[in-house]
Amino acid sequence: MRKPVSIYGLLLLPTLLLTLSGCASSGENPLRYYLIEPIETDMGVASEPSVEILDLDIPQYLERFQIATRSDGNQLVFSDNNQWAESLRKNLMRTMATNLSNLLSTADVSTPSHRTGTQPDYRLKIFLQAFERNADGYVQLTARWHLSEEGHAETHMTRLESDRAIGRGDYRQLVAEMQSLFASLSTEIATAIAAREEQRSDS
């Protein structure tokens, strides 16, 4: 079942934060670098919860700088000319922190590399099981995430897919779709935190 991008994902600009071009040895194939950008949407949560992202893990095959896609026969293809500008895991960790900060209207979101020093209201672990273009052209994001607070913990599975196929070799649009799906994941997590905040305020 193909799920459309959330309204928050649709607010994203189909542009990339960084695209650097350099000539390859042949002089014909430019080398391009990409990042997953944060969103600026505010959900209007007034309580300003503190969140600690304990970990954001990705499969080992996604830890390469070359952008991975899948082809027929379940084969992985890595592009030498289209690469991540930094470690994808670090990029996604920082972007998730910024997304949650913007969505929840709080500056108190910490990561393993940036601790705020406060006692978190919520702790979050994320494992991206899949995050690439499939052989059919649709971009897939599959994530398992664990949200915990004092006296309560819950585990979720999120499966998202782009609402249209991306042409083979269209890496600009591919990364834009990945960015949109990651924004949708961030929104789903922020919505769960906001719901917990509302329950806490009612109790």
C-alpha positions in Angstrom: 0.0 0.0 0.0 1.5 3.3 -1.0 1.1 6.1 1.5 1.2 9.8 0.4 3.5 12.2 2.0 2.0 14.0 5.0 0.9 17.7 4.8 4.0 18.6 6.6 6.1 16.8 4.1 4.3 18.7 1.3 5.5 22.0 2.8 9.0 21.1 1.9 10.7 22.9 -0.9 11.9 20.5 -3.6 15.3 21.9 -3.3 18.4 20.7 -1.5 20.5 22.5 1.1 23.7 21.8 -0.7 24.6 20.8 -4.2 28.3 21.0 -5.0 29.5 20.2 -8.5 32.9 19.1 -9.5 34.1 17.7 -12.7 34.9 14.0 -12.9 38.0 12.8 -14.6 36.2 12.5 -17.9 34.9 16.0 -17.6 31.4 14.9 -18.5 29.9 13.5 -15.3 29.7 16.2 -12.5 30.1 15.0 -8.9 27.1 16.1 -6.8 26.6 16.2 -3.0 23.3 16.2 -1.2 21.9 16.6 2.3 18.5 15.9 3.9 17.2 19.3 5.1 15.0 20.0 8.2 11.5 21.4 8.0 10.3 24.6 9.7 6.7 23.5 10.5 5.4 24.4 14.0 2.7 22.2 15.5 1.9 24.7 18.2 2.7 22.6 21.2 2.8 25.0 24.2 4.4 22.8 26.8 8.0 22.8 25.3 8.9 19.2 26.2 12.5 18.1 26.4 13.5 15.2 24.2 16.7 13.1 24.1 17.5 11.2 20.9 19.5 8.3 22.2 20.3 6.8 18.8 19.4 6.9 15.2 20.7 3.8 13.4 20.8 2.9 9.8 21.7 -0.3 7.9 25.4 -0.7 7.2 24.8 -0.5 3.4 23.5 3.1 3.8 26.7 4.2 5.7 28.5 4.7 2.4 28.8 8.2 0.9 27.5 6.9 -2.5 23.7 7.1 -2.6 22.1 3.7 -2.7 19.2 2.5 -4.8 17.7 -0.9 -5.6 17.5 -2.4 -9.1 15.8 -5.6 -10.4 16.8 -8.8 -8.7 17.1 -7.0 -5.3 20.5 -5.6 -6.3 22.0 -2.5 -4.7 23.4 0.2 -6.9 25.7 2.9 -5.5 26.2 6.1 -7.5 29.8 7.4 -7.7 28.6 10.8 -9.0 25.8 11.4 -6.5 26.9 11.2 -2.9 26.0 12.4 0.6 27.9 15.5 1.7 28.5 13.9 5.1 27.7 10.7 7.0 24.0 10.0 6.3 23.5 8.9 9.9 24.9 12.1 11.3 22.9 14.2 8.8 19.6 12.4 9.7 20.4 12.6 13.5 20.9 16.4 13.3 17.9 16.8 11.0 15.6 14.8 13.3 16.7 16.9 16.2 15.9 20.1 14.3 12.6 18.8 13.0 11.4 17.8 16.5 12.6 21.2 17.9 10.6 23.0 15.2 7.5 20.8 15.4 7.3 20.8 19.2 8.4 24.5 19.6 11.2 23.5 22.0 14.9 24.1 22.0 15.5 21.3 24.4 16.2 18.4 22.0 19.5 16.6 22.6 21.6 14.1 20.6 24.6 12.0 21.5 26.9 14.7 20.1 24.9 17.6 21.6 23.6 17.3 25.1 21.4 20.0 26.6 22.2 19.0 30.2 18.5 18.8 31.3 16.6 15.7 32.4 14.6 14.7 29.3 10.8 14.2 29.4 11.1 11.7 26.6 13.8 9.4 25.2 13.8 8.3 21.6 15.5 5.5 19.7 15.1 5.2 15.9 16.2 2.4 13.5 15.7 3.0 9.8 15.3 -0.4 8.3 15.0 0.9 4.7 15.5 4.3 3.2 16.1 4.2 -0.6 14.5 4.1 -4.0 13.1 0.7 -4.9 13.4 -1.1 -8.2 9.8 0.1 -9.1 10.9 3.7 -8.7 9.0 4.4 -5.4 11.0 5.7 -2.5 10.6 3.7 0.7 11.1 4.6 4.4 10.7 1.9 7.0 11.5 2.7 10.6 11.1 1.2 14.0 11.2 3.8 16.8 10.9 3.5 20.6 9.6 6.4 22.7 9.9 6.3 26.5 9.1 8.5 29.4 8.9 7.8 33.2 6.4 5.0 33.7 5.5 4.6 30.0 7.2 3.2 26.9 5.9 2.4 23.4 7.4 1.0 20.2 6.1 2.0 16.8 6.7 0.8 13.2 6.4 3.4 10.4 6.2 2.5 6.7 6.1 5.3 4.2 6.3 5.4 0.4 6.4 8.2 -2.1 3.2 8.9 -4.0 5.0 8.7 -7.3 7.8 6.9 -9.0 11.2 8.6 -9.4 13.0 8.0 -12.7 16.3 6.1 -12.6 19.1 8.6 -12.3 17.0 11.5 -11.1 18.9 11.9 -7.9 17.8 15.5 -7.2 14.2 14.4 -7.1 15.1 11.2 -5.3 16.7 13.1 -2.4 13.8 15.5 -2.3 11.4 12.6 -1.9 13.6 11.1 0.8 13.6 14.4 2.6 9.8 14.6 2.4 9.4 11.1 3.8 11.9 11.8 6.6 9.9 14.9 7.4 6.7 12.7 7.6 8.5 10.4 10.0 9.6 13.3 12.2 6.0 14.6 12.2 4.6 11.2 13.3 7.1 11.1 16.2 6.3 14.7 17.2 2.6 13.9 17.1 3.1 11.0 19.5 5.0 13.2 21.9 2.4 15.9 21.6 -0.3 13.3 22.4 1.6 12.2 25.5 2.0 15.8 26.6 -1.7 16.3 26.3 -2.4 13.2 28.4 0.0 14.4 31.0 -1.6 17.8 31.3 -5.1 16.2 31.7 -4.0 13.9 34.4 
